[in-house]
Amino acid sequence: MDIRQLRYFLVIADEKQISAAAKKLYMSQPPLSQQLKNLETSVGEILFERSGKFLELTEEGKTLYKYALEITQMLEEAKIEVRDVGSGVDGKLSIGINTFSLANLDTVFHEYKKKYPKITYKIHQNESSLLCYLLKQREVEMALVRLPLEIDDFTLHHLHSESFYVVTSTDERLFDEEVTLEEISQYPLVLPSIKGLGVYYSIHEAFSKAKIEPNVIAEFSDLKLMMQLVSSNFGVAIVPESLIYLYKEYPVHVHKIQEEAELTGDIGLIWLKDHRLSKAAQNFIEVLNEYI
């Protein structure tokens, strides 16, 4: 058994077909099939069984899959650590970013680029639950996410807690400087509803704790459209502070929700447990902390 065979084995397990795995590995099927046979001979067990057109891992194969992942990941981390020795100015920053997270994130990236100009970037933007999946698949090394979120498999570095605001059309001023949930419930309410975002859950939880029934008339996964409609008096919206900065071009009145509502949003940085962060990632966290 060698590391090359383990890598081939992982690709076959993920693709579930020799032909698909061979295509992904840029090799022909016969030598890949032979490598799998050699591996099965080496461990003395059958690793796959056929199910229709697809290959499924046997129980023995599932056990090897777990260890193969760990072995290949440790080897990659060892390579990264060796390359990162010294100042850590070279490398790649691989990061996932929630659909809306920190208001000044562009400033963070500019400062990081100024300090580490040779770093290249791989950036995925999506909702938090999908970013967790990408972390497990090692498509990204770390991710900026909104909480609450299931993070049992991850290390969490809490970054920021932000207030929530009510935004309304500038056609008329509905509220004073600060507003209560009771006052908000008197108006048609629109909410951001991206699955996995955490914002939707936090808003409903606040109303539930206050034993107030909100008059929700619409939910939006398209946040830009939501802000367009709010600015044209379609309804009022509850949003976290970062969203106001992201869509500051829309003419709206902004009112802070009173602290008694206990409505805040948490933003954190997560990565796989027991994973050693690359020097590029460690440096990014340092810059990020300076700007929070």
HUQUI-V458582 format. One record per residue. N is the residue number from 1. SS is DSSP state (H for helix, E for strand, - for the rest). PSI is psi in degrees with one decimal (NA if undefined). D_CENTER is the distance of its C-alpha to the mean C-alpha in Angstrom with 1 decimal. Layout:
# HUQUI-V458582
N:SS:PSI:D_CENTER, N:SS:PSI:D_CENTER
This chain:
# HUQUI-V458582
1:-:131.9:35.2, 2:-:172.6:33.3, 3:H:-32.8:29.8, 4:H:-43.4:30.3, 5:H:-39.5:31.2, 6:H:-39.6:28.2, 7:H:-41.6:25.9, 8:H:-43.8:27.9, 9:H:-42.7:27.7, 10:H:-40.7:23.9, 11:H:-41.4:23.8, 12:H:-42.7:26.5, 13:H:-39.4:24.8, 14:H:-40.0:21.6, 15:H:-23.6:23.7, 16:-:12.2:26.4, 17:-:138.9:29.1, 18:H:-42.3:31.2, 19:H:-45.4:31.5, 20:H:-39.6:27.8, 21:H:-42.8:27.1, 22:H:-40.1:30.1, 23:H:-42.5:28.9, 24:H:-32.2:25.4, 25:-:-1.2:27.4, 26:-:48.2:29.9, 27:-:167.6:32.8, 28:-:164.4:35.4, 29:H:-44.5:35.4, 30:H:-48.9:38.6, 31:H:-30.2:37.5, 32:H:-41.7:34.1, 33:H:-39.2:36.0, 34:H:-39.6:38.4, 35:H:-38.9:35.6, 36:H:-42.0:34.3, 37:H:-42.0:37.9, 38:H:-40.0:38.4, 39:H:-43.5:35.4, 40:H:-36.9:36.7, 41:H:-40.7:40.1, 42:H:-43.0:38.7, 43:H:-14.0:37.0, 44:-:24.5:39.8, 45:-:153.4:37.6, 46:-:127.9:36.5, 47:-:-22.0:32.7, 48:E:152.3:32.3, 49:E:146.5:34.1, 50:E:136.3:34.4, 51:E:93.9:33.2, 52:-:-125.6:34.5, 53:-:-3.8:33.1, 54:E:158.2:30.3, 55:E:132.5:30.2, 56:E:143.1:28.9, 57:E:136.9:28.6, 58:-:174.8:31.5, 59:H:-37.6:31.1, 60:H:-38.9:32.2, 61:H:-38.5:29.6, 62:H:-38.4:26.8, 63:H:-44.7:28.0, 64:H:-36.8:28.2, 65:H:-44.1:24.7, 66:H:-46.0:23.3, 67:H:-34.7:25.4, 68:H:-39.5:25.0, 69:H:-46.3:21.2, 70:H:-42.2:22.0, 71:H:-47.9:24.8, 72:H:-36.9:23.2, 73:H:-42.1:20.1, 74:H:-37.9:22.8, 75:H:-42.6:24.7, 76:H:-40.8:21.9, 77:H:-35.4:21.1, 78:H:-41.9:24.9, 79:H:-43.4:25.1, 80:H:-43.7:22.4, 81:H:-40.9:24.1, 82:H:-43.6:27.4, 83:H:-30.1:26.3, 84:H:-5.5:24.8, 85:-:134.7:28.0, 86:-:-140.2:29.5, 87:-:-19.5:27.9, 88:-:31.4:24.6, 89:-:-15.7:24.9, 90:-:163.1:24.1, 91:-:-169.3:21.0, 92:E:136.1:17.6, 93:E:113.0:14.5, 94:E:108.6:11.5, 95:E:143.3:8.3, 96:E:144.1:4.9, 97:E:129.2:5.5, 98:E:154.2:5.4, 99:-:-41.1:8.5, 100:-:129.7:10.6, 101:-:-95.8:10.3, 102:-:137.5:13.2, 103:-:-34.7:16.4, 104:-:31.4:17.7, 105:H:-32.4:14.8, 106:H:-37.5:17.2, 107:H:-39.8:19.8, 108:H:-46.3:17.7, 109:H:-39.4:17.2, 110:H:-41.7:20.9, 111:H:-40.7:22.0, 112:H:-43.1:20.0, 113:H:-35.3:21.6, 114:H:-40.6:24.9, 115:H:-34.1:24.8, 116:-:73.0:23.5, 117:-:-18.0:24.7, 118:-:-7.4:24.7, 119:-:137.9:20.9, 120:E:166.6:19.3, 121:E:144.1:15.7, 122:E:107.8:13.1, 123:E:123.3:10.3, 124:E:130.8:7.9, 125:E:125.3:7.3, 126:E:-177.8:6.1, 127:-:161.3:5.9, 128:H:-40.7:4.0, 129:H:-35.9:6.2, 130:H:-33.8:5.8, 131:H:-34.9:2.7, 132:H:-41.1:5.3, 133:H:-43.7:7.8, 134:H:-33.8:7.3, 135:H:-44.4:7.6, 136:H:-31.4:10.6, 137:-:-1.8:11.9, 138:-:29.2:11.8, 139:-:-30.1:10.7, 140:-:159.0:8.8, 141:-:-34.1:10.2, 142:E:167.9:7.9, 143:E:140.3:4.9, 144:E:119.7:5.9, 145:E:161.6:5.3, 146:E:141.9:8.4, 147:E:155.9:10.8, 148:-:153.8:12.5, 149:-:147.0:10.3, 150:-:112.1:11.7, 151:-:29.6:11.1, 152:-:-30.3:14.4, 153:-:4.8:13.3, 154:E:156.7:11.6, 155:E:133.9:13.2, 156:E:130.1:12.3, 157:E:103.4:13.6, 158:E:133.0:14.2, 159:E:-43.6:14.5, 160:E:142.7:15.9, 161:E:128.0:17.3, 162:E:153.3:18.3, 163:E:161.1:21.0, 164:E:151.5:21.1, 165:E:157.1:23.7, 166:E:131.4:25.8, 167:E:137.9:26.3, 168:E:165.8:29.4, 169:E:152.2:31.6, 170:-:1.4:34.0, 171:-:-37.5:36.8, 172:-:152.0:37.6, 173:-:112.9:36.6, 174:-:-27.8:35.8, 175:-:164.5:35.0, 176:-:-160.5:36.1, 177:-:-49.9:33.9, 178:E:154.3:32.0, 179:E:149.8:31.6, 180:-:164.1:31.5, 181:H:-33.2:29.7, 182:H:-42.5:33.2, 183:H:-40.2:33.9, 184:H:-37.1:30.7, 185:-:-11.2:31.6, 186:-:-4.2:34.8, 187:-:154.4:32.9, 188:-:126.6:31.0, 189:E:135.2:27.3, 190:E:145.7:24.4, 191:E:147.3:20.8, 192:E:135.1:17.2, 193:-:33.3:16.1, 194:-:125.9:12.8, 195:-:132.1:12.0, 196:-:-0.5:9.3, 197:-:-32.0:9.5, 198:-:-29.0:11.8, 199:H:-48.1:14.3, 200:H:-45.5:16.5, 201:H:-44.4:16.9, 202:H:-40.5:17.8, 203:H:-47.7:20.4, 204:H:-35.9:22.0, 205:H:-39.2:22.2, 206:H:-44.5:24.0, 207:H:-40.6:26.5, 208:H:-43.0:27.1, 209:H:-35.2:27.9, 210:-:-3.4:30.3, 211:-:46.4:31.8, 212:-:136.3:31.5, 213:-:112.1:30.9, 214:-:152.2:29.1, 215:-:71.9:30.4, 216:E:120.5:27.2, 217:E:-14.9:28.4, 218:E:150.2:25.2, 219:E:138.2:21.5, 220:E:130.7:19.4, 221:-:-21.2:16.3, 222:-:97.8:17.8, 223:H:-32.1:17.5, 224:H:-43.8:20.0, 225:H:-39.4:22.5, 226:H:-46.7:22.2, 227:H:-35.1:23.2, 228:H:-44.8:25.9, 229:H:-38.8:27.4, 230:H:-41.7:27.3, 231:H:-18.7:29.1, 232:-:20.6:31.7, 233:-:32.3:32.4, 234:-:-32.2:30.7, 235:-:-176.9:29.6, 236:E:154.3:28.0, 237:E:148.9:24.2, 238:E:125.0:22.3, 239:E:155.3:19.3, 240:E:161.9:17.6, 241:H:-39.2:19.1, 242:H:-33.3:16.4, 243:H:-32.2:16.9, 244:H:-40.3:20.6, 245:H:-37.4:20.2, 246:H:-32.5:18.1, 247:-:44.9:20.9, 248:-:-7.4:23.8, 249:-:-12.8:26.1, 250:-:137.8:26.8, 251:-:99.9:30.0, 252:E:154.2:29.1, 253:E:141.5:30.4, 254:E:128.3:28.0, 255:E:130.0:28.9, 256:E:141.3:27.3, 257:E:134.5:27.1, 258:-:145.0:29.4, 259:H:-25.4:28.1, 260:H:-21.4:30.0, 261:H:-15.7:27.4, 262:-:43.6:24.9, 263:-:101.9:22.1, 264:E:162.1:19.4, 265:E:135.3:15.7, 266:E:139.3:13.8, 267:E:133.6:11.1, 268:E:164.8:10.1, 269:E:128.3:9.0, 270:E:154.3:8.4, 271:E:165.4:9.7, 272:E:138.8:11.9, 273:-:145.9:15.1, 274:-:16.1:18.2, 275:-:129.2:16.4, 276:-:119.6:18.2, 277:-:141.0:16.2, 278:-:162.4:17.9, 279:H:-35.6:20.1, 280:H:-42.0:18.2, 281:H:-41.2:15.1, 282:H:-42.1:17.6, 283:H:-36.4:19.3, 284:H:-40.5:16.2, 285:H:-40.0:15.7, 286:H:-46.2:19.4, 287:H:-40.9:19.3, 288:H:-43.8:16.4, 289:H:-32.8:18.5, 290:H:-26.8:21.5, 291:H:2.4:20.1, 292:-:NA:18.6
